[in-house]
Amino acid sequence: MKLSADLKALQKRIGHEFSRPELLVRAVTHSSMSSPTRDDNQRLEFLGDRVLGLVMAEALLAQDRKATEGQLAPRYNALVRKEACADVAKEIALGDALKLGRSEMMSGGRRKLALLGDAMEALIAAVYLDAGFEPAKQMVVRLWGDRVNRVEDDARDPKTSLQEWAQARGLKPPTYEIVSRSGPDHAPVFQIAARLDNGKTAEATDTSKRKAEQAAAKALLGQLQS
């Protein structure tokens, strides 16, 4: 199978040349482009999630040989969650190579966090099926870079930390409210307010509702701890 120029470029960015290029094509094919003769990447996504999990579990054990399971679990979650996969996908411009249906493309599919994260997992599975675990592991370790070393800073979810802060002081869990939504449907911008029942509040803006909530929680924590 002859690869298109964008897929050849993607191979160079990930450092793996496929001996079975059909796997790469499948990894970048969204369900909106699937057909009886064209498989999408959903099954690869399922496998890639497991390969990524094993790679990250091994990396964390090697990075901190004294960490307990309770310490390792949040670090692991921070490394394998969809946001982390999407961030890596953005760094390698995976969105540029995705095969999307017209409606998904028009709605900004190449920039959607969930879609990018799924495709990144599918790409990991494609390398695993093409060359085995070690090449897939090497690619993941290379692409995730220093995330493993700085994962302690990323492992504490601001929303979880804020909820724990509130509960420790006998307050109700924080609430999150959409203050405004702007921009076109394919690239919305959310302004979110995080509120506590003691009257404290903070706002943040992002193109992802979840990220805006996290940023608002982080801003509110900053106020409370200053």
N, C-alpha and C positions, 0 to 999 in steps of 0.2 A: 504493500500500500504506500502510495506517495503522499507525504505530508505537505500541508499548506505551509506557506512562509511563516505565519504566526505560530504554528505548532513547532516548526523547526527552531524558531527563536526561543520558544518556551523550553524546549529540550536543553538549550544552552544555558538558560537561566537557572534551571534546576540541576544541571550537571549530570544528566542521564540521557543517553541516546537509546531509544527503544528498539529492541530486536523484533518486537511485535507492536508496530505502531498503531494497530487497531485498538490496543488498550488505551493509548493516550487519547485517541479520538473519542472513545467511549467515556473516558474520565472527564472530558470537557463538554459532554453533551447533556444539557439539561432536559428534564422530562417534557418541557414544552416543545422540544424538537424530536422527541422519540417517535418511532413508527414501527410497523411490523418488520422492517428491514434495518432499523437503526435503534440500537439499545441506548438507554440513558445511563446516567452515572449513579443511580440510587443504590444498586447492589454493591457497587464498588465503594460507595460512601460507608456502607455498613461495615465492610471489611477494613477499610482504611482507618476507621475510628478505633478498631481493635489493635491494629498494627501500631498506630500512634500511641495508644495507651501503654503497650508493652515497652516501646522505646522510651517513653517518658518515665515509666516506673523504674526501669533500669538506670536511667540517667540520674534520677533523684536519689536512688540508693547509693550510687557511686559518689554523688556529690556531697552527701552528708551521711556518713556511716553510723552516726550516733542518733539520728533523728528517730523519733517514735512514729508509730502508725498515725497517731493523732496529729503530729506535725506534718507528716508527709501528705496526708489526704488533701488538705486545702492547697498545697503547692501543686499537687498533681492536677487537681481540678482547674487551677489557674492556667496550666500549660496546655490542657486538652480541650478546654471549653471553646465554643464556637467562635467567640470573639478573638481568641488567640489564633485559631486557624485562619480566620478572615484577615487578620493583620498580616500574617505571613503571605497569604494569597495576594494581598495588595502589594507587598514588597516585590513579588516576582511578576507582577502585572498579569496574574492569572485571568482576571476579568476580561482582558483584551482577547484572549483565546477562546472564551466560552462560546458554545453554539447554543443560541437561544431562539425560541419562537418569537414572532414579531411582537406579540402583546407583551411578553416578558422583556424584550429589548426596549420597547417604547416606555415601559414603566421603570426603567433604570436598573434592570436586572444585573448588569455588570458591576454595579456598586452595592448591591444588597448584601448585608452582612451574612445572613443565613445561607444565601446562595453561594457566596464565596467560600464560606466555611465548609459547606458540603462538598464543593468542588475540590478543595484542598485535601480533604479526607479521601476523596475518590482518586486523586492523583497519587497519593501515598500508596493506595491499594494497587494502582496500575503498575507502579515501579516494583512493588512486592511480587506481583504475579509475573512480571516480565523478567525479573532478575533474582528474586529471593529476598530473604529478610535483611541480610547484611547491607546490600546496596540501598534498600529502603531506609534502613536505620541511619546509614551515613548521610543520606539526603536530608532526613528529618533533623538530625543533629546539626547539620550545616545550616539549614534554613532557619531553625529555631534559635541558632546563635547563642548569645549570652542570656537568653530568657531563663534558662535553667539556673544560672548563677544569681540572677536578680529576682528569682521567683518569690522570695520571701516578701519583697515589697509589693508584689502583685497579688499575693495569695489572700490578702485580707480584703474581702469584698466590702466596699464602703457602706452599702445598704445593710449588710449583716452587722457590721461594726456599730452602725448607728442604732439599729434595733437592740443590740446587746447593751449599748450605753443607756438607752431609754428604759429597758427592763430592769437594769441594775438600780435605777433610781425610782422605780415604781411608776413610771410613765407608760402610757399606751404606746403601741408601736407607731413609728412615724407613718405619715401618709404622703402620697405623691400626687400632685395635681398638674394637669396640663394648663399652663397659663396662656400659651398661645401656640399656634401651629401656622407656619408660613412656608412659602416656596411652593413649587409645582409638585404634583402628586409623585412624580418619579424621583424627586429630591427634596423631601420635606425637611423642615427645621423645627424642632420641638423646644419650647421653653418650659421647663419643669420646675415646680416649687416643691421642696421637701419641708414638711412641717411637723413639729412636735406639739403636744398639747400643753406645753409650758409657754407657748407663744413664739418660740424660736423658729426661724424659717430661713431658707437660703434657696437661691435659684441658679439654674445652669441651662445652657443651650447646647444642643448637638443635633446631628442629622439622624441619630438613632434615639428612639424614645428610651430604651434601656440605658444607653450610655449617658443620656441627659439625666436620668434618675440617679445613676451612680455618681455623676459629677456633682449633682445637687446634694446628695448625701455626704460626699467628701467635703464639700464647701461648708455644710452645716457642722460636720465634725470639727472642721478647722476652727469655726467660731466657738464651739463648746470647749475646745481644748486650749484655746489661746488665753 
